[in-house]
């Protein structure tokens, strides 16, 4: 079964799929006039600006929506996923993660704008949004919308749960000697306690947990990079060189081709930052705002923080420390790299970060999954879905790291295809809404859409 999943994942994430992800990102880069570069400063100002008095729609603040989304995208993909990308694709994989992040910021902008524009208010008074709604209402494709919702629900139950709990159990076994079953049980218990109150409860947890866990991890990474500061220039040179040339085997590293660097860099980048997969618009659709363009700009910041900041820190730590050649993988490799620079404290930092990142992702994705369940079966499905979701977390202790990530990649690709097609077809309305504001004609002015 593991071999079949790996083969299916490799087939799906071959050149056509990778070209689709980057191709849609480049198309939106041109169609939206590089919104991720031109309006990055405005995005920061949008984030710091308090909600306007008339922004009564929505369930949580724009900042809480971003932190909820960040809680979902900054996870063990930034620790275990980056490590897996480099051990499978070599140092050049980090370069292609950067490229996927840069173009993914524009993709995230477009899908989050659409998430606000086509959101609905459900029977229980909560706002519902995401690709299933712009597929149905924007394109008139209810069947495809149902397919997406089913794919998202399956990915959430069968991939997100196991990827996060598997990564957490590996580092807990390495650093604390805990059994995988015990770690997964604790993760399920804490997740259940956090999600029982729904989106508002999740947002309250995320507003505290997301900034704390990010700063903790980055502080540790900066400490390691300071220790190996003399190796930073050489590490960056490795990244650039082997993005375009193969790297031979050496130490515990098996070698990698340019195609492998491209494949694993883009795939892990997309899995980590979620740009184009359609998950993050579900969180931003709950924001209390009447300004889709401003919320889309805020959403871009999540990709920047995930890929350009946190994933970059992990990748450079792995390379500068030399741990990437150790033959280890997943969170155990990152723990080794941090320990090389910080001693015993390094493993503790990765342990804490992995557990916090994993919990934040599990908590946020419980909300994504229940929104899909509510779309398919109505609001009464929320409670049973949360219970099934927490039980599914226990599955992370049953599979190996590579098989778990292959399963995640497979479902991520299935989910991304209809969303990417929708983004291309609905790029015109997004562009018109953005260009109708004063932002493009008067640089630095506030968006008035």
Helices and strands as residue ranges (DSSP letters): H 2-12, H 15-31, H 35-38, H 40-48, H 62-73, I 77-81, H 82-89, H 92-117, E 120-121, E 127-128, H 131-133, I 134-138, H 142-155, I 156-160, H 161-176, H 180-195, H 199-227, G 229-231, H 232-241, H 258-273, H 280-284, H 292-303, I 304-311, H 312-321, G 323-325, H 330-342, H 344-377, H 381-392, G 393-397, H 401-425, H 427-435
